[in-house]
Amino acid sequence: MVENYTTRYDDLKKDLFVSENNDFYFKFEYEDPSNPGTNLIKSPEENYAGFDARPQATDIYSEKYNVLYFDEEANIKPGYFTIEVW
């Protein structure tokens, strides 16, 4: 999904039902913040949908979802998926 954000941004927008007139950003957070690699986000040299920093939009909609994922040992773990749309 991180790679698709960079390589197929418009297609990913459609997959996530983000309006054509809006832009978006997302991140994944593991529930245990003491874990190394806690956040799965775009790397710092990448940007927010063509911007160098989070846009200073007056209307940014953010939604945080509880998710379950499998770790490298096939254990089910909780985490959070956050999407911001502006």
WOPE-V108151 format. One record per pair of residues at least 6 apart in sequence whose ideal C-beta (glycine too) atoms are under 8 Angstrom apart, sorted by the first residue. I is the first residue (numbers start at 1). J is the second residue. Records with the same first field share a line. If there is no record, write none. Layout:
I->J + J
This chain:
1->12 + 26
2->40 + 41 + 42
4->11 + 12
5->12 + 26 + 42 + 46
6->42 + 46
9->49
13->20 + 22 + 24
16->24 + 26 + 83
18->24 + 85
19->85
22->85 + 86
23->48 + 49 + 50 + 55 + 85 + 86
24->49 + 83 + 84 + 85 + 86
25->42 + 48 + 49 + 54 + 83 + 84
26->41 + 81 + 82 + 83 + 84
27->39 + 40 + 41 + 81 + 82
28->39 + 40 + 41 + 67 + 79 + 80 + 81 + 82
29->38 + 39 + 40 + 79 + 80 + 82
30->37 + 38 + 39 + 77 + 79
31->77 + 78 + 79 + 80
32->38
47->53
48->54 + 55
49->55
54->84
55->86
57->86
59->86
60->84 + 85 + 86
61->84 + 85 + 86
62->82 + 83 + 84 + 85
63->82 + 83
64->80 + 81 + 82
65->80 + 81 + 82 + 83
66->78 + 79 + 80
67->78 + 79 + 80 + 81
68->76 + 77 + 78 + 79
69->76 + 77 + 79
70->76 + 77
71->77
